Amino acid sequence: MSNPSISDLFAEVQQAIDTVAQEELTNAEAIEQFRIHYLGSKGRVKAYMEAMRHIPAEQKRDYGQLVNAFKQAAETRYQSAKEQLEALSEQAGPTSLDLTAPGEPVPLGARHPVSITLERIVAIFERIGFAVADGPEIENDWYNFTAMNTPEDHPARDMQDTFYIVGIPDMLLRTHTSNVQARVMTTRKPPIRIIAPGRVYRNETISARSHAQFHQVEGLYVDEGVSFADMKQTLLYFAQEMFGATKIRLRPSFFPFTEPSAEMDIWLGIDTEENRRLTKGTGWLEILGCGMVDPQVLENCGIDSSRYSGFAFGMGIERQTLRLFNIPDIRLLFENDVRFLRQFSSAL
């Protein structure tokens, strides 16, 4: 700072006070420049204070009061402008955003492939009048085995195949969702038309094709005059809707709770290498088990088998999922690997 005369210095400080009040501070950049120019470490306030050494002793008091007035005016003006700008920003809200700036992507999750498959199966059967029924995963022996006509010496009752609850020998983790069928038949009167999706457990070695826990969908239809032909037509409709299959076949089989029993296959053909591999060169792929409800099962659940008949079917959801999405290993469905699950985001 130059060394003006004492009277000029007083006049300059007074003029600076008037200038501070007239500064236009309309944005953050102008406010910051104001702070640097007047209140910064090399600003005018500090320069005027350093000029105090040139003021005669009898005038130091007046000069000090004038410089303090200038400092207070600059600080007041700075704080006022800053608060006004912040208030305007809050009032403006979203309009203060730069709408031309590129948006930040929002990460989306994905439904599990088993859930996708389950919902497809449920939707197909709901369209033809089946209702969803549910039941407990921890079940007693009667609903899981006895009501389903499973003999006491049946291998499925062995601990090698079933998870029993420690200390409660009559309780177990259900091995199929047939327990839901038993509970429905003991609490409702025909006609009954339900599907029972849910998680089941079996004491199996975990491998690429099997797991100790998996999901099933079982179906049950009980009414007067229900025939094997009704079951066949129902399952043909499912195969067409689910897989686009042109034909099915029913092979004789055995289940304790149905008689007669059958395995249902769908025709894939052998026109592609994938179909040849899946069907082992036959063109046919096994999908589910089915059959007419054994009269003894109806009687066990309090339904008159001389008046009513019915059919039942069941399938593993994981098997259908592997087929639909060409997944090579069932263990991938249970590992919750985000890299694997992210592949199904387009199936939302």
N, C-alpha and C positions, 0 to 999 in steps of 0.2 A: 504494500500500500504506500502511495506517495505521502509526502508530508505537507498537507495544506495548512493554511493559517488556522488558528484556533476557532475563529468565528466561522470560517468555511466548514470546518469539521463538524461544529454544532449543526450548521445548516444541512450538511450532507446526511447526518444521522436522522434529523427531523424529516427530510425528504424521503429517506429510506422507509420510515414508519408509514408515511402516506402511500408509498409505492406498494408495500406489502398488502395493504387493504384493497388495492386495485388489481392484484394479480388474478388472472383467470386460470383456475385450477379445475379442469373439466374431465381429466382422465388420470389414470394411475401414473402414467409417464410424466405428465406435467407436475403432479404432486411430488414425485420423487426428485425432479429437477429443482423444484422450489426448496425442498429440504436441503439438498446439497449446496445450493447457491447461498442460502441464508444461514442454515443451522449446521452445515457440515464442518469437518475439521479445518477446512480452508475457506469457510464461508465468511460472509460480511459481519456476522455477529462477533466472531472471534477476532476479526481484523480490527473492528472498532474497540474491542476490549484491549487489544495489544497497543492501541494508540493512546491508552490512558497515560503511558509514561511521558508523553509529550505535553500533557495538560498541566498548567500551573497548579500549584497546591490549592489556591483559593477557589479554583474552578472544577477540581476533581469531583466534588460531591455532585454538582449539577450535571456534569458530563456523565458520571456513573449512573445517575437516575435516568438520564435520557437513553443511554445504551441499554439499560435494563428494560425500559419501556419498549424499545425496539425489539429486544429478544422476546419479551412476552407477546408482542404483537405477531411476530413471526411464528412462534410456537402455537399460539391460539389459531392463527390462520391455517397452519398446517394440519392440526388436529381436526379442526372443523371441516376442512375439505376432505380429509380421509374418511371421517365418519359419514359425511354426505354420500361419498362414492360407495361405501359399504352398504348404506341403506338403499341406495338405488339398485345395487346388485341383488339384494334380497328381494326387493319388490319385483324386479324383472323376472326372477325365477327362471323357468325353462327357456324363455325368450333370449336369455343372455348366452345360451349355448350357440356354438357355431354349427349351424345345421348343415353346412357343407362339408364338415369333417367326416371322414370315414367311420362307420360304426364299429364297435368292438363286438366280435362274435360271441354269442351266448352258447356255452357248451350244452348240448342236449344228451340226455341219457338214452337208453334203449331198453325195450322190453326183452326179457329173457326168451330165448327160442322155445323153451318148454312152455312158457306162458302163451306165446303166439300160437303154438300148435294146439294147446288145450282150448283156447278161446275159439279157434276154428272148429274143433270137434263139437264143442258145446253148442255153438251157433247152428251147426248143421242139424243136430238132433232137436234143438228147440224149435226149429222151423216145422217139424213134423209132430209137435205136441209133447215132447219129453220135457220134464221139469228137473232142475238140478236139486239133488239131495246131498246132505253132508252128514258126517258122523265122526266119532272120536278116533284118533290115531292110536291111543292106548285103549285096548279093548279086552273084554273078558273072553274066556275060551268058548262060551256057548254061542255068542254072536259070530265069532270068527270061524269056528270049526263045527260045533255040534249042530247048530241050526242049518248049516250048509251041507249036512249029511256026510261029514268027514268022519270016518271010523276012528275009534280010539287008537288003533294001531297004525294009522296012516303015517307015512314018512314025513309029511308036512308038519306033524305035531312035534317032531324031534327037535331037540335044542340045536342040532346041526343045521336046521333050516329056519328056525323061528327064534326071535329075540324075546325071552321071557323076562318079566320084571323080578329082580332079586327080592326074595322074601315074600312074594305074592305069586305063588305058582299058577293061579288061575288067570293072571293078567299078563298081557303080552302086547308087543307092537304089532298092529294088524299086518297080515301078510297079503291082503287084498282088500279092495273096497266092497267086497261082498257083505261085510258086516253092516254096511249101510242098507243094503237090500233087506237083510234080516230085520233090522230095526224098523224100516218102513213097513214091511209086511206084518209085523207084530203090532203096529200102531195105527195102520190105515186099512180101510176096506177097499177091495177092488171096485172100479178099475184103477190100476196103478201103472203109471208110465213115467219112469224116472231114469236119470243117469247120475252116476256117483263118481265124480272125479276126486282125486286126492293122492296124498303121498302114502306109500306103503314101504314095508321093511322086510328084508329076508337076509338070512345069514349066508351070504354068498361071497365068494372071492371076487374082489374088485379087479376088473380087467377092462380091455377096450370095448367089450361087448356086454358086460354085466356090472351091476353095482349093488351095494347093500341097501341102498335106498333109491327109490324111483317113483314114478307117478303112474297111476292107472285111471282109466275111465271104464266103468262098468255100466251096463244098461239093463233095465228090467221092465217088462210089460206083462201084466197079469190082468186078465179079463175073461169073460165067457167066450168060448169059441176061438181062442187064439191058436193059430196053427203054425206049423213049420214054414208054410208058404209065406205067412205074414213076416216071419223073421227074415226069410231070404230076401223078400222085397225091400224090407227096411235096410238091410245091410248092403244091398245093391245100390240103393239110393245114396247111402253114406259113401260107398266106394267111388261112385260117380262124382259126387260133390267134393270129396276130399282129395282124390287122386286123379280124377278124370278117367277112371278105369272104364273100359268098354264091357268087361265081363268079369264075373267072379266064379269061383268054384268052392264047394263045401266038401271037405274030406272027413270021413268018420274019425272020431276021436273019443276020448273019455275024460269026463270031469265028474267028481262025486255029486255035484249039485245039479247036473243036467242029464237028461236021458230022453231022446238020443242027443249025443254031443258031436260037435264038428269043429274043424279048423277052417277058417275062411282065407282063401288066397285071392289076390287080384292079378289080372293079366297085364304084365308089362311088355311082354314080347322080348325078342332077342335081336332087335334091329340095331342096338348100340352096345358098345363094349361095357358101359356102365350097367345096362340091364342084364346083360349076360353074366356079369360078375355078381349082381345082387340076387339073381334067380338061379345061379349055378347052372346056367345053360338051359333051364326048363321053360323060362318065360313067365313062371308063376312065382309070386312073392307072398309069403304068409303074413297076414295082418292081425288077425284076432282069433279068439276062441269063442264058441257060442253053443247054444243048444236049447232044448225045451226044458223048462224048470221041472226038476224031478218032483213027482207028486208028494214024496216024503218031505221035501223041503217046504212045500206049501202047508202040509199038515203040521210040521214042526212050528210054523209061524202062525198057526191058527186059521188057515184058509182052507175051505172045503175043496179038496182036489177033485171031487166028483162033479163039481159045478164049474170050477175055474181052471184055466190052464194059462201058461205063459211062456215067454222065452227070455233068455238072458244072454249077454255077451260081455266081453271084456278085452281090453287091449292096453299095452304099455305105451304111454305117451312118448317116452324117450325114443322108442323104436320108430315111431312115426316121425319124430323130430329129425332123427338121423337120416331118414329117407328123404324128407322134404328139403332139407338144407345141405344134403351131401356131407354130413359131418362124419369123420372117420372113427372117432373115439368118444364113447359115452362119458368118459371121465372129464372131458372138456365142459360138459354141461354142469358140473358140480364144483369147478375150481374157481369160478368168479374172476377169471382173468379178464381185465377190462379190454385188453387188446382183442380178445376173442368176442366179447359181448358187443363191442363197438361196431362190429360188422353187421349187426342186426338193427342199427338205428333207422335204416330206410324202411324197416317193416313196421314202424310205428303206426 
